Amino acid sequence: MQSHSNRRFVTVTAVSMAIFLLFSLVLRWAEETDAVSTPLLWIGSILPIAALLTPLWALWRYLWEIDEYLRSIQLKAIFFGLTVLLLLASAWGYFELFVDAAGIPMFWLNPIYWAAYSIGALYFSRLEGREA
């Protein structure tokens, strides 16, 4: 069951990220070439946003399908990812306010979270001696 759950989580995440990248590239092209109006770009932006929400839904579903031990590892990884994200966002916000650092687009919050979550999942699974 857990192997099936793991495979589904990875597959849903990979497919949704491919969709996200595809629609992001199409939107970038449409914006740069003025192929569509601004209101259509706003509407079109909903598609990659939905693709970003899909891995969160898949993670939620995955958490409910695995045993308590693996769930605890995943929850530690989720909290690690959120901690890194909040720390970096807050620290950079202070840099922007007080030392005039260049702004970073909010777009990067999602990839930062997933990278930190992945590192946390690897670390905590190795620490516990079991793959999550």
TORPA-4810 file (N, C-alpha, C, O; in nm, 3 decimals):
<nodes>
NODE_1_0.082_-0.119_0.000_0.000_0.000_0.000_0.087_0.126_0.000_0.059_0.221_-0.074_M
NODE_2_0.192_0.128_0.084_0.274_0.247_0.093_0.354_0.270_-0.034_0.377_0.385_-0.073_Q
NODE_3_0.396_0.163_-0.100_0.468_0.177_-0.226_0.376_0.240_-0.331_0.418_0.327_-0.407_S
NODE_4_0.250_0.194_-0.333_0.152_0.250_-0.426_0.126_0.398_-0.393_0.118_0.481_-0.483_H
NODE_5_0.113_0.429_-0.266_0.089_0.568_-0.223_0.208_0.656_-0.260_0.190_0.768_-0.308_S
NODE_6_0.327_0.606_-0.238_0.448_0.681_-0.271_0.456_0.706_-0.421_0.484_0.818_-0.464_N
NODE_7_0.430_0.603_-0.499_0.435_0.615_-0.645_0.333_0.718_-0.693_0.363_0.801_-0.778_R
NODE_8_0.211_0.712_-0.637_0.107_0.807_-0.678_0.147_0.950_-0.642_0.130_1.041_-0.723_R
NODE_9_0.201_0.970_-0.522_0.243_1.103_-0.480_0.350_1.158_-0.575_0.341_1.273_-0.619_F
NODE_10_0.449_1.077_-0.605_0.558_1.122_-0.693_0.505_1.149_-0.834_0.542_1.248_-0.897_V
NODE_11_0.419_1.062_-0.883_0.364_1.079_-1.018_0.278_1.204_-1.028_0.293_1.283_-1.122_T
NODE_12_0.188_1.222_-0.933_0.101_1.340_-0.935_0.185_1.468_-0.926_0.158_1.565_-0.996_V
NODE_13_0.286_1.467_-0.841_0.371_1.584_-0.825_0.450_1.612_-0.953_0.458_1.727_-0.996_T
NODE_14_0.506_1.509_-1.014_0.584_1.528_-1.137_0.496_1.578_-1.251_0.535_1.670_-1.324_A
NODE_15_0.379_1.520_-1.267_0.288_1.563_-1.375_0.241_1.707_-1.352_0.239_1.787_-1.445_V
NODE_16_0.205_1.739_-1.228_0.158_1.876_-1.201_0.270_1.978_-1.220_0.244_2.090_-1.264_S
NODE_17_0.392_1.942_-1.189_0.503_2.035_-1.211_0.532_2.052_-1.360_0.569_2.161_-1.404_M
NODE_18_0.516_1.945_-1.438_0.532_1.957_-1.583_0.424_2.050_-1.640_0.453_2.133_-1.726_A
NODE_19_0.301_2.035_-1.593_0.192_2.122_-1.636_0.220_2.266_-1.594_0.199_2.360_-1.671_I
NODE_20_0.269_2.282_-1.471_0.304_2.416_-1.422_0.408_2.482_-1.513_0.392_2.597_-1.553_F
NODE_21_0.514_2.408_-1.544_0.620_2.464_-1.629_0.568_2.497_-1.768_0.600_2.602_-1.824_L
NODE_22_0.488_2.408_-1.825_0.432_2.431_-1.958_0.348_2.558_-1.961_0.369_2.644_-2.047_L
NODE_23_0.253_2.571_-1.868_0.168_2.690_-1.867_0.247_2.816_-1.832_0.214_2.924_-1.880_F
NODE_24_0.349_2.803_-1.749_0.433_2.920_-1.717_0.506_2.968_-1.842_0.514_3.089_-1.867_S
NODE_25_0.560_2.875_-1.919_0.629_2.914_-2.043_0.533_2.974_-2.145_0.566_3.071_-2.212_L
NODE_26_0.414_2.916_-2.156_0.313_2.971_-2.248_0.272_3.111_-2.206_0.260_3.201_-2.289_V
NODE_27_0.251_3.130_-2.076_0.215_3.264_-2.027_0.327_3.364_-2.050_0.301_3.479_-2.088_L
NODE_28_0.450_3.321_-2.028_0.565_3.411_-2.051_0.570_3.452_-2.198_0.589_3.569_-2.231_R
NODE_29_0.553_3.354_-2.287_0.554_3.383_-2.430_0.439_3.477_-2.466_0.458_3.573_-2.540_W
NODE_30_0.319_3.449_-2.414_0.202_3.532_-2.444_0.222_3.675_-2.395_0.178_3.770_-2.460_A
NODE_31_0.286_3.690_-2.281_0.310_3.825_-2.229_0.415_3.898_-2.311_0.397_4.016_-2.343_E
NODE_32_0.522_3.830_-2.346_0.630_3.896_-2.420_0.592_3.933_-2.563_0.641_4.032_-2.617_E
NODE_33_0.505_3.854_-2.623_0.465_3.879_-2.762_0.334_3.956_-2.774_0.288_3.983_-2.884_T
NODE_34_0.275_3.991_-2.661_0.145_4.059_-2.660_0.040_3.981_-2.739_-0.043_4.038_-2.809_D
NODE_35_0.047_3.848_-2.728_-0.045_3.761_-2.802_-0.186_3.766_-2.745_-0.284_3.744_-2.817_A
NODE_36_-0.198_3.796_-2.616_-0.330_3.804_-2.552_-0.335_3.927_-2.464_-0.232_3.984_-2.428_V
NODE_37_-0.457_3.967_-2.429_-0.474_4.086_-2.347_-0.440_4.056_-2.200_-0.431_3.941_-2.159_S
NODE_38_-0.421_4.162_-2.125_-0.387_4.147_-1.984_-0.495_4.073_-1.905_-0.460_3.988_-1.822_T
NODE_39_-0.624_4.101_-1.927_-0.724_4.023_-1.853_-0.716_3.872_-1.882_-0.738_3.791_-1.793_P
NODE_40_-0.684_3.835_-2.005_-0.668_3.693_-2.037_-0.544_3.634_-1.970_-0.544_3.517_-1.932_L
NODE_41_-0.440_3.714_-1.955_-0.321_3.667_-1.883_-0.356_3.641_-1.736_-0.309_3.543_-1.678_L
NODE_42_-0.437_3.727_-1.677_-0.481_3.706_-1.539_-0.558_3.576_-1.528_-0.535_3.496_-1.437_W
NODE_43_-0.650_3.555_-1.619_-0.729_3.432_-1.618_-0.640_3.311_-1.644_-0.654_3.208_-1.578_I
NODE_44_-0.549_3.324_-1.740_-0.457_3.215_-1.772_-0.364_3.180_-1.657_-0.316_3.067_-1.649_G
NODE_45_-0.338_3.274_-1.570_-0.250_3.249_-1.456_-0.310_3.154_-1.354_-0.239_3.100_-1.269_S
NODE_46_-0.439_3.132_-1.363_-0.506_3.038_-1.271_-0.457_2.895_-1.295_-0.446_2.817_-1.201_I
NODE_47_-0.427_2.861_-1.420_-0.386_2.723_-1.452_-0.256_2.683_-1.384_-0.252_2.577_-1.321_L
NODE_48_-0.149_2.761_-1.393_-0.029_2.720_-1.320_-0.046_2.725_-1.168_0.017_2.647_-1.096_P
NODE_49_-0.130_2.816_-1.120_-0.157_2.821_-0.976_-0.225_2.692_-0.931_-0.190_2.636_-0.827_I
NODE_50_-0.321_2.645_-1.009_-0.388_2.518_-0.978_-0.287_2.403_-0.982_-0.294_2.311_-0.900_A
NODE_51_-0.194_2.409_-1.076_-0.092_2.304_-1.084_-0.001_2.307_-0.961_0.049_2.203_-0.919_A
NODE_52_0.019_2.425_-0.903_0.100_2.435_-0.781_0.027_2.380_-0.660_0.090_2.329_-0.567_L
NODE_53_-0.104_2.390_-0.660_-0.181_2.339_-0.547_-0.194_2.186_-0.549_-0.215_2.124_-0.445_L
NODE_54_-0.182_2.128_-0.665_-0.200_1.983_-0.679_-0.101_1.903_-0.595_-0.143_1.807_-0.530_T
NODE_55_0.029_1.934_-0.593_0.120_1.857_-0.507_0.086_1.868_-0.358_0.109_1.774_-0.282_P
NODE_56_0.031_1.982_-0.316_-0.010_1.994_-0.176_-0.125_1.899_-0.146_-0.128_1.836_-0.040_L
NODE_57_-0.221_1.890_-0.238_-0.330_1.795_-0.222_-0.275_1.652_-0.222_-0.318_1.570_-0.141_W
NODE_58_-0.180_1.623_-0.311_-0.122_1.489_-0.318_-0.047_1.456_-0.188_-0.053_1.343_-0.140_A
NODE_59_0.023_1.554_-0.132_0.094_1.532_-0.006_-0.006_1.506_0.107_0.016_1.417_0.189_L
NODE_60_-0.113_1.581_0.110_-0.217_1.561_0.212_-0.273_1.419_0.202_-0.288_1.349_0.302_W
NODE_61_-0.303_1.377_0.080_-0.357_1.242_0.060_-0.254_1.137_0.100_-0.287_1.037_0.163_R
NODE_62_-0.129_1.160_0.063_-0.021_1.068_0.096_-0.008_1.051_0.248_0.011_0.940_0.297_Y
NODE_63_-0.019_1.163_0.320_-0.009_1.157_0.466_-0.115_1.067_0.528_-0.090_1.001_0.629_L
NODE_64_-0.234_1.064_0.470_-0.342_0.984_0.524_-0.332_0.837_0.485_-0.400_0.753_0.544_W
NODE_65_-0.247_0.804_0.387_-0.237_0.666_0.339_-0.118_0.589_0.396_-0.111_0.467_0.380_E
NODE_66_-0.027_0.657_0.461_0.092_0.589_0.514_0.075_0.563_0.663_-0.014_0.618_0.728_I
NODE_67_0.163_0.478_0.716_0.152_0.446_0.859_0.202_0.563_0.945_0.260_0.659_0.894_D
NODE_68_0.179_0.553_1.075_0.211_0.663_1.166_0.359_0.696_1.170_0.397_0.812_1.184_E
NODE_69_0.442_0.595_1.158_0.587_0.617_1.163_0.632_0.702_1.045_0.702_0.801_1.062_Y
NODE_70_0.592_0.661_0.925_0.629_0.738_0.806_0.562_0.876_0.807_0.620_0.974_0.760_L
NODE_71_0.440_0.882_0.860_0.371_1.011_0.869_0.450_1.107_0.958_0.458_1.226_0.927_R
NODE_72_0.507_1.056_1.066_0.584_1.145_1.155_0.708_1.198_1.082_0.746_1.313_1.102_S
NODE_73_0.770_1.116_1.000_0.886_1.161_0.922_0.842_1.270_0.823_0.908_1.372_0.808_I
NODE_74_0.730_1.246_0.755_0.681_1.343_0.658_0.642_1.475_0.726_0.669_1.583_0.673_Q
NODE_75_0.579_1.466_0.842_0.541_1.588_0.913_0.663_1.667_0.958_0.663_1.790_0.955_L
NODE_76_0.767_1.597_0.999_0.892_1.666_1.034_0.949_1.737_0.912_0.998_1.849_0.922_K
NODE_77_0.942_1.671_0.796_0.993_1.731_0.673_0.909_1.852_0.633_0.963_1.954_0.588_A
NODE_78_0.777_1.843_0.650_0.689_1.956_0.618_0.723_2.074_0.708_0.735_2.187_0.660_I
NODE_79_0.737_2.050_0.838_0.771_2.159_0.929_0.910_2.215_0.901_0.932_2.335_0.916_F
NODE_80_1.004_2.130_0.861_1.137_2.177_0.824_1.126_2.271_0.703_1.185_2.379_0.702_F
NODE_81_1.050_2.229_0.602_1.032_2.312_0.483_0.969_2.446_0.516_1.012_2.550_0.466_G
NODE_82_0.866_2.443_0.600_0.800_2.568_0.639_0.892_2.657_0.722_0.891_2.780_0.706_L
NODE_83_0.972_2.596_0.809_1.066_2.674_0.891_1.169_2.744_0.803_1.196_2.863_0.820_T
NODE_84_1.225_2.670_0.709_1.323_2.730_0.617_1.258_2.842_0.537_1.315_2.950_0.522_V
NODE_85_1.139_2.816_0.485_1.069_2.916_0.405_1.041_3.043_0.485_1.069_3.154_0.439_L
NODE_86_0.986_3.028_0.606_0.955_3.145_0.688_1.081_3.219_0.730_1.083_3.342_0.732_L
NODE_87_1.186_3.146_0.763_1.311_3.209_0.802_1.370_3.290_0.687_1.409_3.405_0.705_L
NODE_88_1.377_3.229_0.568_1.434_3.300_0.453_1.349_3.419_0.412_1.402_3.527_0.384_L
NODE_89_1.217_3.401_0.409_1.128_3.511_0.368_1.135_3.626_0.468_1.142_3.742_0.428_A
NODE_90_1.134_3.595_0.596_1.141_3.700_0.698_1.277_3.770_0.695_1.284_3.893_0.699_S
NODE_91_1.383_3.693_0.688_1.517_3.752_0.686_1.535_3.842_0.564_1.586_3.953_0.575_A
NODE_92_1.492_3.793_0.448_1.509_3.875_0.328_1.419_3.998_0.334_1.456_4.104_0.283_W
NODE_93_1.302_3.985_0.396_1.216_4.102_0.415_1.284_4.210_0.497_1.274_4.329_0.466_G
NODE_94_1.353_4.168_0.601_1.429_4.265_0.681_1.543_4.326_0.600_1.569_4.446_0.611_Y
NODE_95_1.610_4.245_0.519_1.716_4.299_0.434_1.660_4.404_0.337_1.722_4.508_0.314_F
NODE_96_1.543_4.376_0.281_1.482_4.472_0.190_1.445_4.601_0.262_1.463_4.710_0.209_E
NODE_97_1.393_4.588_0.385_1.350_4.706_0.460_1.466_4.792_0.507_1.462_4.915_0.497_L
NODE_98_1.570_4.728_0.560_1.672_4.803_0.631_1.804_4.821_0.559_1.879_4.913_0.593_F
NODE_99_1.836_4.739_0.463_1.963_4.756_0.393_1.943_4.771_0.242_2.038_4.758_0.165_V
NODE_100_1.821_4.797_0.202_1.788_4.820_0.061_1.832_4.707_-0.032_1.879_4.732_-0.142_D
NODE_101_1.817_4.584_0.014_1.847_4.470_-0.073_1.742_4.462_-0.183_1.628_4.508_-0.166_A
NODE_102_1.780_4.406_-0.293_1.688_4.391_-0.405_1.575_4.295_-0.367_1.597_4.198_-0.293_A
NODE_103_1.457_4.322_-0.416_1.343_4.236_-0.387_1.353_4.103_-0.462_1.407_4.096_-0.572_G
NODE_104_1.300_3.999_-0.401_1.293_3.868_-0.465_1.146_3.841_-0.494_1.062_3.857_-0.406_I
NODE_105_1.114_3.800_-0.617_0.973_3.773_-0.649_0.915_3.663_-0.560_0.983_3.565_-0.528_P
NODE_106_0.791_3.681_-0.521_0.723_3.582_-0.437_0.711_3.447_-0.508_0.688_3.344_-0.443_M
NODE_107_0.727_3.447_-0.637_0.722_3.324_-0.715_0.815_3.218_-0.658_0.786_3.099_-0.665_F
NODE_108_0.927_3.260_-0.601_1.029_3.167_-0.553_0.994_3.099_-0.422_1.064_3.007_-0.381_W
NODE_109_0.888_3.142_-0.354_0.852_3.080_-0.227_0.816_2.932_-0.244_0.857_2.850_-0.162_L
NODE_110_0.743_2.899_-0.346_0.702_2.759_-0.368_0.822_2.668_-0.394_0.834_2.565_-0.327_N
NODE_111_0.911_2.699_-0.488_1.026_2.611_-0.508_1.117_2.602_-0.384_1.175_2.497_-0.357_P
NODE_112_1.129_2.713_-0.310_1.211_2.708_-0.188_1.150_2.611_-0.088_1.221_2.532_-0.026_I
NODE_113_1.017_2.617_-0.072_0.952_2.524_0.021_0.976_2.380_-0.020_1.016_2.298_0.062_Y
NODE_114_0.951_2.347_-0.147_0.962_2.207_-0.190_1.107_2.158_-0.183_1.130_2.041_-0.154_W
NODE_115_1.203_2.245_-0.210_1.343_2.204_-0.197_1.376_2.176_-0.051_1.440_2.076_-0.020_A
NODE_116_1.332_2.264_0.039_1.359_2.244_0.182_1.285_2.121_0.234_1.339_2.044_0.312_A
NODE_117_1.161_2.102_0.189_1.085_1.983_0.229_1.157_1.856_0.185_1.167_1.761_0.262_Y
NODE_118_1.207_1.855_0.062_1.279_1.737_0.009_1.405_1.708_0.089_1.434_1.593_0.121_S
NODE_119_1.479_1.812_0.121_1.600_1.794_0.203_1.561_1.741_0.340_1.626_1.650_0.393_I
NODE_120_1.455_1.797_0.398_1.408_1.751_0.529_1.362_1.606_0.524_1.392_1.529_0.615_G
NODE_121_1.290_1.567_0.418_1.243_1.429_0.406_1.361_1.333_0.395_1.361_1.227_0.458_A
NODE_122_1.461_1.370_0.316_1.580_1.284_0.305_1.653_1.275_0.438_1.692_1.166_0.482_L
NODE_123_1.672_1.388_0.503_1.745_1.390_0.629_1.673_1.308_0.736_1.735_1.223_0.801_Y
NODE_124_1.544_1.333_0.756_1.472_1.263_0.862_1.454_1.115_0.832_1.452_1.034_0.924_F
NODE_125_1.440_1.078_0.704_1.431_0.934_0.673_1.563_0.865_0.702_1.565_0.754_0.756_S
NODE_126_1.673_0.931_0.667_1.804_0.869_0.695_1.830_0.865_0.846_1.886_0.768_0.897_R
NODE_127_1.789_0.970_0.916_1.807_0.976_1.060_1.729_0.863_1.128_1.778_0.802_1.223_L
NODE_128_1.610_0.837_1.081_1.526_0.732_1.139_1.560_0.594_1.083_1.514_0.492_1.135_E
NODE_129_1.642_0.591_0.977_1.683_0.463_0.921_1.579_0.397_0.834_1.581_0.275_0.815_G
NODE_130_1.487_0.476_0.780_1.381_0.420_0.697_1.343_0.521_0.591_1.337_0.641_0.619_R
NODE_131_1.317_0.473_0.470_1.280_0.563_0.362_1.136_0.606_0.375_1.047_0.525_0.398_E
NODE_132_1.114_0.737_0.360_0.977_0.789_0.368_0.924_0.816_0.229_0.810_0.861_0.214_A
</nodes>
